[in-house]
Amino acid sequence: MIRKLLLVHAHPDDETITTGGAIARYAAEGAEVSVVTCTLGEEGEIVPPRLALLASAAADQLGGYRSGELAAACAALGVTRHEYLGGMGRWRDSGMAGTPAAEHPRAFAAGRLDEQAAQLAELLDELRPQVVVTYDSFGGYGHPDHIRAHDVTMAAAPRAASVERVFHVVHSRAAVDAGLARLRASGGSPFRVPEDDELPGTADEKVTTVLDTSAHLPAKIAALRAHETQLTVVDGEIVHFALTNDIAQPIPPAEYFVLAHGDAAGAGTDLFGGL
């Protein structure tokens, strides 16, 4: 059996930040790994000053630029195939709730759920993954596009003929806290190291799958570097990164998931375990 994994993400860089280790691991093991991105991330803030005029409030060219970053990240991770939901540019980054971007006629979070679910169902029928990954119902941290990606995936994936499991990617509370403790102890970050409760985390008793990705951190870090408009990778004793909020974030040697659909037998340390 050829193992096939499909991941549904809201914006370019989400695939790397949350599931880059999983993508790199399964790609290296010979699985077919597909990534579906729902928007171009047009409303993102921008790190390098030289690229500031790409912003939506200026030239509004950030989405096109980020598509190039995403292509580079996918290459670093070993992605077999990448698709945009509904085609490139069909859905636009909605921004945070209450912002003008949320009212855009192509805003992803305001689109018709049935249309979006049908677009994903078409890809699922074509690609036939056994395992699908997306966010939990809170979208990891509450972004409307992440929540909509969850809703779309849960409307389409459990019904797809090939799909045996659906997972929600989460951040282990214990792993986040341990990573922050190491950053504080090292004193080597130019960014502010947050308090434990500032970064999102899921109680570890809710985690069903712990995936060891330690051997694939170089690929994940290379993919993080590709997303230069959105984040900064910090080298040194402990490699970590910061988004445009200038808050240090650790890069754990494992990624964490909650099984949302399918048989849990064998899934404790492997998304495909027991299938």
C-alpha positions as CSV (number, residue, x, y, z in Angstrom):
1,M,0.0,0.0,0.0
2,I,1.3,3.4,-0.9
3,R,0.7,5.7,2.1
4,K,-0.9,9.0,1.2
5,L,-1.2,11.9,3.5
6,L,-3.1,15.2,2.8
7,L,-2.9,18.3,4.9
8,V,-5.3,21.2,4.8
9,H,-3.9,24.6,5.8
10,A,-5.2,28.1,5.8
11,H,-2.2,30.2,4.7
12,P,1.3,29.8,3.4
13,D,3.7,29.0,6.3
14,D,1.1,27.2,8.3
15,E,2.1,23.9,6.7
16,T,5.6,24.3,8.0
17,I,5.1,25.9,11.4
18,T,2.5,23.3,12.5
19,T,3.2,20.2,10.4
20,G,6.6,20.6,8.7
21,G,8.1,17.8,10.7
22,A,5.3,15.4,9.8
23,I,5.5,16.3,6.1
24,A,9.2,15.9,5.9
25,R,9.2,12.6,7.8
26,Y,6.5,10.9,5.7
27,A,7.9,12.3,2.5
28,A,11.4,10.9,3.4
29,E,9.7,7.5,4.2
30,G,8.3,7.4,0.7
31,A,4.7,8.5,1.3
32,E,2.8,10.7,-1.1
33,V,2.3,13.9,0.8
34,S,-0.2,16.5,-0.6
35,V,-0.8,20.0,0.9
36,V,-3.9,22.0,0.2
37,T,-3.6,25.7,1.0
38,C,-6.9,27.7,1.3
39,T,-5.6,31.2,0.7
40,L,-2.5,33.1,-0.4
41,G,-2.1,34.9,2.9
42,E,-2.6,38.3,1.5
43,E,-3.2,40.0,4.8
44,G,0.0,38.9,6.5
45,E,2.3,41.3,8.2
46,I,5.8,41.6,6.7
47,V,9.1,41.1,8.4
48,P,11.8,42.5,6.0
49,P,11.4,46.3,5.5
50,R,12.6,45.9,1.8
51,L,9.4,44.0,1.1
52,A,7.0,46.2,3.1
53,L,5.3,47.6,0.0
54,L,3.9,44.2,-0.9
55,A,1.4,44.6,1.9
56,S,-2.4,44.6,1.2
57,A,-2.6,48.3,2.2
58,A,0.1,49.2,-0.4
59,A,0.7,47.2,-3.6
60,D,-1.3,44.2,-2.4
61,Q,1.1,41.8,-4.0
62,L,2.0,39.8,-0.9
63,G,-0.1,36.8,-1.9
64,G,1.8,36.3,-5.1
65,Y,5.1,36.6,-3.3
66,R,4.0,34.2,-0.6
67,S,3.1,31.6,-3.2
68,G,6.8,31.6,-4.1
69,E,7.8,31.2,-0.5
70,L,5.3,28.3,-0.2
71,A,6.7,26.6,-3.3
72,A,10.2,26.8,-1.8
73,A,9.0,25.5,1.6
74,C,7.2,22.6,-0.1
75,A,10.3,21.7,-2.0
76,A,12.4,21.7,1.2
77,L,9.9,19.4,3.0
78,G,9.5,17.0,0.1
79,V,5.8,17.7,-0.7
80,T,4.6,15.5,-3.6
81,R,1.8,17.8,-4.7
82,H,0.5,21.2,-3.7
83,E,-2.9,22.6,-4.5
84,Y,-4.9,25.8,-3.6
85,L,-8.5,25.2,-2.6
86,G,-10.7,26.1,-5.5
87,G,-7.6,27.1,-7.5
88,M,-5.0,29.8,-6.9
89,G,-6.6,33.0,-5.8
90,R,-10.2,31.7,-5.4
91,W,-10.2,32.4,-1.7
92,R,-8.6,35.4,0.0
93,D,-7.0,35.7,3.4
94,S,-9.9,36.9,5.7
95,G,-7.6,38.6,8.2
96,M,-8.7,38.7,11.8
97,A,-12.4,39.0,12.7
98,G,-13.7,42.5,12.5
99,T,-11.1,43.8,10.1
100,P,-12.0,45.2,6.6
101,A,-10.4,42.1,5.0
102,A,-13.2,39.9,6.5
103,E,-15.7,41.8,4.3
104,H,-13.8,41.1,1.0
105,P,-16.0,39.3,-1.5
106,R,-13.5,36.4,-1.7
107,A,-12.8,36.2,2.0
108,F,-12.3,32.5,2.8
109,A,-14.1,32.6,6.2
110,A,-17.1,34.3,4.7
111,G,-17.4,31.9,1.7
112,R,-20.0,29.2,1.3
113,L,-19.0,26.2,3.3
114,D,-20.8,23.8,1.0
115,E,-18.8,25.2,-2.0
116,Q,-15.5,25.0,-0.2
117,A,-16.2,21.4,1.1
118,A,-17.1,20.3,-2.4
119,Q,-13.8,21.8,-3.7
120,L,-11.9,19.8,-1.1
121,A,-14.0,16.6,-1.7
122,E,-13.0,16.8,-5.4
123,L,-9.3,16.8,-4.4
124,L,-9.8,14.0,-1.9
125,D,-11.5,11.9,-4.6
126,E,-8.5,12.5,-6.9
127,L,-5.6,12.1,-4.5
128,R,-7.2,9.4,-2.3
129,P,-5.3,9.9,1.0
130,Q,-5.8,7.5,3.8
131,V,-4.9,10.2,6.4
132,V,-5.9,13.8,6.5
133,V,-4.7,16.5,8.9
134,T,-6.1,20.0,9.7
135,Y,-6.6,22.2,12.8
136,D,-8.9,21.7,15.7
137,S,-12.2,23.6,16.0
138,F,-10.5,26.6,17.4
139,G,-8.1,26.7,14.5
140,G,-5.1,26.4,16.9
141,Y,-5.3,30.0,17.9
142,G,-8.6,31.4,16.8
143,H,-7.9,32.8,13.3
144,P,-11.1,32.7,11.2
145,D,-9.4,31.1,8.3
146,H,-8.0,28.3,10.4
147,I,-11.4,27.7,11.9
148,R,-12.9,27.6,8.4
149,A,-10.2,25.2,7.2
150,H,-11.2,22.9,10.1
151,D,-14.9,23.2,9.2
152,V,-14.2,22.5,5.5
153,T,-12.1,19.5,6.2
154,M,-14.5,18.0,8.7
155,A,-17.3,18.5,6.3
156,A,-15.5,16.7,3.5
157,A,-12.8,14.3,4.8
158,P,-14.8,11.8,6.9
159,R,-17.1,11.2,4.0
160,A,-14.3,10.6,1.5
161,A,-14.0,7.0,0.3
162,S,-10.3,6.7,0.9
163,V,-10.0,8.5,4.2
164,E,-9.5,6.2,7.2
165,R,-8.3,8.8,9.7
166,V,-8.6,12.6,10.3
167,F,-6.2,14.3,12.7
168,H,-6.2,17.7,14.3
169,V,-2.7,19.1,14.7
170,V,-2.2,20.7,18.1
171,H,0.6,22.1,20.3
172,S,1.5,20.0,23.3
173,R,1.3,22.2,26.4
174,A,4.2,20.3,28.1
175,A,6.3,20.5,24.9
176,V,5.7,24.3,24.5
177,D,6.5,25.0,28.1
178,A,9.7,22.8,28.0
179,G,10.9,24.6,24.9
180,L,10.3,28.0,26.4
181,A,12.2,27.0,29.5
182,R,15.2,26.0,27.4
183,L,15.1,29.3,25.6
184,R,15.0,31.2,28.8
185,A,17.9,29.2,30.3
186,S,20.0,29.8,27.1
187,G,19.5,33.5,27.1
188,G,20.3,33.5,23.5
189,S,17.2,34.9,21.8
190,P,17.0,38.5,20.4
191,F,13.3,38.2,20.8
192,R,11.1,38.2,23.9
193,V,10.6,34.8,25.4
194,P,6.9,34.6,26.4
195,E,5.3,33.3,29.6
196,D,4.1,29.7,29.4
197,D,0.4,30.7,29.0
198,E,1.0,33.2,26.1
199,L,1.4,30.6,23.4
200,P,-1.4,28.2,22.5
201,G,-1.2,24.7,23.9
202,T,-3.4,21.6,24.3
203,A,-3.5,19.6,27.5
204,D,-1.4,16.5,26.9
205,E,-4.0,14.1,28.1
206,K,-6.0,15.1,25.0
207,V,-3.2,14.3,22.6
208,T,-3.6,10.9,20.9
209,T,-0.5,10.9,18.7
210,V,3.0,12.0,19.3
211,L,5.1,11.9,16.1
212,D,8.8,11.9,16.5
213,T,10.2,14.4,13.9
214,S,13.6,15.0,15.4
215,A,15.4,13.5,12.5
216,H,13.7,15.9,10.1
217,L,14.3,19.2,11.9
218,P,16.8,20.4,9.3
219,A,14.1,20.1,6.6
220,K,11.6,21.9,8.7
221,I,14.0,24.7,9.6
222,A,14.9,25.1,5.9
223,A,11.2,25.4,5.1
224,L,10.8,28.0,7.8
225,R,13.6,30.1,6.3
226,A,11.7,30.0,3.0
227,H,8.9,32.0,4.6
228,E,11.0,35.1,5.0
229,T,8.1,37.6,4.9
230,Q,6.4,36.0,7.9
231,L,9.1,34.9,10.3
232,T,12.7,35.0,11.4
233,V,14.7,31.9,12.1
234,V,17.3,32.4,14.9
235,D,20.4,30.3,14.8
236,G,22.5,29.5,17.8
237,E,22.6,27.0,20.7
238,I,18.8,26.6,20.3
239,V,17.4,27.2,16.9
240,H,14.0,28.9,17.2
241,F,11.9,31.4,15.3
242,A,9.7,34.5,15.8
243,L,6.7,35.7,13.8
244,T,6.0,39.3,13.1
245,N,5.0,39.8,16.7
246,D,8.7,39.4,17.7
247,I,7.9,36.6,20.2
248,A,10.3,33.7,20.4
249,Q,8.8,30.3,19.7
250,P,10.6,26.9,20.2
251,I,10.7,24.2,17.5
252,P,9.9,20.9,19.3
253,P,11.4,17.6,18.2
254,A,8.0,16.1,17.9
255,E,4.6,17.1,16.5
256,Y,1.3,16.4,18.2
257,F,-2.1,15.4,17.0
258,V,-5.6,14.5,18.2
259,L,-7.5,11.8,16.3
260,A,-10.8,13.2,15.2
261,H,-12.1,10.4,12.9
262,G,-11.1,6.8,12.5
263,D,-9.7,3.8,14.4
264,A,-7.1,4.8,17.1
265,A,-5.5,1.3,17.2
266,G,-1.8,1.8,16.4
267,A,-2.0,5.6,16.0
268,G,-0.1,6.5,19.2
269,T,3.2,7.3,17.5
270,D,2.4,7.1,13.8
271,L,-0.4,8.7,11.8
272,F,-0.6,5.6,9.6
273,G,0.0,3.1,12.5
274,G,-2.2,0.0,12.2
275,L,-3.6,0.9,8.8
